[in-house]
């Protein structure tokens, strides 16, 4: 009789599959670190990436032994509409409005090589944790007989809106300025139809890409569980709504997911080239009064037009406030050197990457002018600063509504990727927010910061949810046989 191997003490193997866009990939990699630490050796994690994204894993891989976290590299599937060498949405040449759809469709072709890997590995994963844009992995997991967990880098309210659209397929007003109300969501929120999911608005029945996207979101809703980079103190009503809508309690809010504390002093070294060193920036901030600086940043991909840049520069200059302004891509060229000379001592312009977590966490920063991407919202919430909102697309309009109307730590200054703010009005809003220490938004921002820190601390709601997720994962057994057609 052949000897049997006792695997009862072996760690449970989990496959993690991030979507290759910076706002999606970074929080899932940070989550993977915390998942590994919290599991204390009870989980073994494999992260799937394509070759050009492998360097993004190196900080995480260097922090854990290969027995805990290892990588799986599969070739990026060729796609007729994706230029050779592009494996990340930020690398798409402009205009890149369809980058997400193309990337989602292309990555679906990884099913076959992923199956080959599952069949050939000696220890196939017992679960898949994958990004919300990779819904097809639920179908794969179901065929393999293992659970799939959705990871959402977006807000619970944003995913509530998206799931509501794809599940119920409502007809939106033809006029993009006409409002649409979600009567089934908490508080029955309303937005102009132009501010709702561009993926949904571009849906064409029968179109292969449209149908693939819809099936992916429906698969998300059918998945075994869902993990959110959020916390109960911020989105409890929407987390409860999703538990009811999805029909189970396997909805875990584990945020705010922040960089590991040893990674470049909380995020100093997470980006690329910058025109200002972190040391010089911190030295300048050290000379500023508490809560006396506005941080301005529109994320990793948004690039302001020349008119928008000029209006923002005028607004900052006329407000008289101190500021740090991070400009990306071609927008950096629109910020005139003459402007920088005029505001010398009052403002710092960073061309390229900015250490956002470090900046927001400095005592001198007292407000955040943001595009309302969810990672930025969470980082601003942890820092306890009120936010001036300028959503430009995707789920940013939903995030802005949460900040302004529900959490009440935000002030609207502009909306839309084509809108140009009035410099005088922007200057007024900046000056008032920075001058009024007793502003309600500032008080509530400090309260939200305390709630965020408590959530991830010992005994906090997010720490408890992460422990609950680990407990569920370590109960899983390895699939005994992989029979997939």
N, C-alpha and C positions, 0 to 999 in steps of 0.2 A: 504494500500500500504506500502510495506517495505521501510524503510528509506535507502537512498543511501549515501555512504561515499564519500566525496570530497577528491580525492587523487592528486589534481592538484599541491598542495604544498609539496607533499612528495618527498624525494630524489629518483632519478632513481637508481635502483638496478643493479649492475654489478658483474658478477662472474669472478674472476681471477684464472687461473689454471696454476701454474708454473710446469716446467719439473724438476724432482728431480736430478739435477746435479749442483754442486756449481756454475759453471760458467754461468748457466742459471737461477738458482733460485734467487741468490742474486740480480742481476740487476732488475729482475722483482719485487721483494719485495721492492727494493729502488724506482722503478718507481711507485709502488702502493702507497707508502708514498707521493710522489710528486703529484700524481693524486688526492689523497684525500685532500691534502692541497690546491691545485689549485682550486678544485671544491667548496671549502668553504661551505660544507654541502649539496651541490646539488646532490652528489652521495653517495650511500650506497654500500659498497664493501664487498663481501664474497670471501675469499681465500680458495681454495680447496687443501688439502694435505692429505697424508696418515699418520697413527699414529706416526711413528718414525721421520717424518719430522716436526711434530707440534712444537717441541721446537725451531726450526729455525724461527718460526713466532713470538715468544714471544717479542723480541725487538720492532717489528712493532706494535703488538697488545697492548703493554704497552704504546705506544705513542699516540694511538687514542682510543676514547670511542667505545664501541661495537655498538653504533648506526651508526658509520662511517665505521669501519672495524671489521669484525668478521671472524671466521674460520669455515670451514666445513670439518670434518674429515671423510673420507671413508676408509674402510679396503683395504689394498693393495691386488690386485687380485693375487691369487696363480698362479705360472707358473712353469712348470716342469723343466725348465733350470735355474731358479733363486733360489739360496739357501734360505732357510727360514730365515727371519729376515732382508734380504737385501731390502731396499726401496729407496736407493740412489746409483747412479753409483759409487761413491767413495768407497762404501762398498763392491763392487764385489771383490772376491778373485782373485789374479793374476793367469793366464793371463786374462785380462778383455777386450780384444780387441772387443768382441761382446756385451759388456755391453749396449751400446746405443740401438742397435737393439732389444735386449731382453726387455729392459725397455720400449721402445716405444710400442712393441707388447703387453706387459703385461698391460700397462696403458690403452690400448684400451678397455680392459674388464671392465673399470669403466663406460662405457656407460649406462649399465642397472641400476646400483645403482644411478647414477647421474639422470637418468630419474625418478626413484622413488622419489628422493628428489625434483625434479622439480614439480612433481604432488602433493606432499604432503605439500610443503611450501605455506604459505599464501601470500607471496610476491615473485613470481618467477622472476629471473633476466631478464632484458630487453636486455642484451648483454653479450657476453662472450669474455674476453681477455685471450688468451692462448698462450703458447710457440709455436715456429715454429715446434717443434718435436711432437706436438699434433694436427696434421692436421685433425684427425677424429672429433675433436670438431666442425669443420665447418659443417660437415654433420649433426651432432646433432643439431647445432644452426639452420640450414636450416629447419630441421624437426620441430623445435620448433617455427619457424617463427620469429627468432631474429637474429641480426647481430653478426658475430664473427670477432674479430680483432686479427690479428697475432702479437705477440710480438717477435721481433728478438733480441737476445743478441749478434748476429753476425753482422759483417759489412755489409753495403749495397752492397759492391762489392762482398763479399763472398756469399750473398744470390742471387745476380744476376747470379753468376756462377752456384750455386746449382740449381736454378730454370731453367736456360738454359739447364742444363743436363737433368733434369727430364721432362721438357716439350718437348724437341726435340729429346731426346734419341739418341745422336750421337754415332757412333762406335768409340771407342778409339783405339789407336795403341796397338798391342799386346806387342810390346817391351815397358816395363815400362819407359825406358829412352827417348823414342821418344816424341817429342813435340806435343802438341795439341793446336790449336789456336781458340779462341772464336771470330769469325769474326763479330758476331752480337753485341758484347759488346763494350763500348767506349774504344778506343785505341787498340782494337783487342789483348788483352793480351794472352800470351802463357805460358803454364807450361808443364813439363813432365807429362805424363799420371799418373805416380805413385804418383804425388802430388795433384791429384784431389780427390774428395769426395770418401772415402772408401766405403760409403754406395752405391754410384752409381756403383763403380767398382765391387762390390760384387753382383750386381743385377742379379737374375736368373729368367727369365720369367716363370711364373707359380708357383714359390715358394711362399707360403702364406705370409711369413714375408716380402719378397722382394716386393710383390704386395701391401701389407699393407703400407710399407714405401713410395712407389711411389704414392699411392693414397693420402697419407697424405700430401706430398709436392704439388701435384696437387690441393688438397683442400686448402692449404695455398694460392695458386695463385687465387683461386676462392673466397676467403674470402672478406668480405665487406671492410676491411681496414687493414693497416699494420703500426706498430710502430717500429722505429729503435732507438737503443741506439747509436746514431751517431749525427753529425751536418753538416750543409750545407758547412761550411768552410773546412771540411775534405772530404766529399763525394758527393758534389752536382751533379756531372755528373752521378753517379750511382743511386742516388735518382730520378733524372729525367728519367733515363733509366727505372727504375722500374715503375714509373707512366705510362710511355708509354706501357711497357710490360704487366702490370696488367690492363690497360685500364681505369684507374680512378685516381683522384687526392687525394684520401684518404690515402696518404702515409705521415706519420708524423715522422720527425727526432727530438727527444726530448732530446738527449744526449749532452754532456756526463752526464749520470746518476750517481751521486756520493752519498755516504752515507749521511743521514741526518746530518746536522752540529752539532747536540747535541749528536750524537752517538759516545761516547768514543773519543771525539776530532778527528772527521773525520776518524773513522775506527780503532782506537787502540784496541777496544774490540770485533772485529768481528770474530776472529778466535779461535783457541784452545790453547793447551799447547805449550809452547816455552821454549827453553833453555836459552833465554836472555830476561830479563824484558824490557819493553818499556822504562822505565825510564833510565836504564843503557845504552840502545842503543842510546837514544837521548843525554845522557851525553857524550858518546864517539863521536857522530857526531858533537856535539858542539865544540869539540877540533879540528875539521878538517877544512881546508880552503874551501871557497866557490867553488862549482863545482869540488871538489877534490876527490870524492868518486864514485866508480862504484857499483851499486846495481845489484846483480845477483839472478835471480829467474826464475823458469820454471813452475810456476803455481801450482795448488792444487793437480794435479794427476800425472804429469810426474815424473818419477824416473830415474835418470841417472844410467848407468851401471858402473861397477868398472873402466873400461878403460876410459870412458867419464869423470868420476869424477877425475881420476888421471891426465888426460890431462888438464882439466879445472884448477885444483889446480896448476899444473906446470905453465900454462899460466898466471894465476893471480900472482903467486910468482915472475916469471921472469919479468913481466911487471913493477914491482915496484910500482904499483898504490895502493891506499887505496881502500878497498872494504868491502861490506856487502854481504854475500853469504847465501841465504836461501836454505837449503837442506831438501828434503821431504822423507818420507818413508825409505825404505832400503838404499837409496842413502846416508843417513846420516851416515850410518856405514862405508861407503867407504872413508869418509874424515878423514884421520889419525890425531890423536891427535898431532903427531910430526909436521905435517903441521901447525896446529894451533899454536903450540909453536914457530915455525920459523917465522910466520907472525904476532905474537903478537904485537899489537900497530899499525900495518898496516892494519889488516883485522879482521873482526868479522864473525864467522860462527854461523848461527842460525839453530838449529836442531828443526824442527817442524814449527809451524805457525809463519809468520812474518807480522807485521803491514805495509803492502805494501804502502798504501796511505800516511801514516805518514812518512815512509822512503823517498819515492819519493818527498814528499813535503818539505823535509828539505833542507835548502840552501846549505848544503855541498854535496849533491848528484848531480853529473853532467853527469851521463850516466846510461843506463839501459840495461843489457844483458838479453834478454827475449826470451821466446818461441813463442811470438807473439800471444798469446791468446787475444781475442778482449778486454776483460776487462783490461788486462795489457796494451794493446796499448793505450786505452783511458786514463788510469791513468798516463801513461808516457807522453801522449800528454798534459794533463792538467798541469803536473809538468814542462813541457817545457824542457825535457831532450832528447838528441839524443839517439837512440836505436841501440844496436848491436843485430842482429837478428839471432836466431837459431830455426827456425820452425821445429816442429817434427811430426805433423800430422793434420788431420781434415782440417779446413779452415786456419790454421796458415801460410801455404805457400802463400795463396792469401793475407793475411794481411801483410806478409813480403814484398811482391812485391809492395803493396800500399806504405809502409813506405820507401822503398829503391828507387823505380823507379818513383813514382808519387809525393808523398809528399816530398821526399828527406830529410828525417830526420833519415834515417837508414843506417847502414853499415852491410853487410853480413859477418858473421864469421863462420857459419856452417849451414848445412841443413840435416834434417832427424833424426829420433829417434835412428838409429843405427850408425850414423856417429860419428867419433871421430876427434875432431879438432887437428891440429898440434900445440903443445904448443908454439913453437917459433913464428909462424905466429900470433896466438892469442895474445901473449904477445906484439908483434909489433903493432897490431891494437888497443889494449887497450891503450898502451902508447901514440901512436900518437893522438888518439881521445881526451885523457885527457890533453895532452900537448898543443894542438893547440887551443887556445881560439877563433881564428877567423874562425874556421871550418864552412863551409857552413851549415852542418847538425845542428850545434849548433845554428846558427842564425835563421834558418828556424824553429827549435824546439821552440824557444822563440816566434816567430811569431804565430805558431800554438797554443801555450798556450794562447796567448792573444785572438785568435779567439774562442777557446773553452770556455774561461771564459765569453767573450762577448755573446756567443750563449745562455748561460743559464741565463744571467742577464736580468734585465728589458729591454724590447724592443728587446731582442736578438731573433734570428731565432728559437732556440729550445723552448724558453719560448712562443713565438707566436704559434708554432706548438702544444705545450701542451694545450694552451688556446683553440686553434681550435678544438682539440680532445675533450676536456671537453664540448665545445659548442655543438658538434655533439651528444655526449652521453646524455646530459641533455635534448635534444629534443626528445629522445626516449620515447615511452609509454610502460607500462607493457603489456606483452602478456595476452590477455583476457582469453584464454583457451589453455591448452596444450593437444593436441591430437596427440600422437606419437605411432606408432606401434612398 
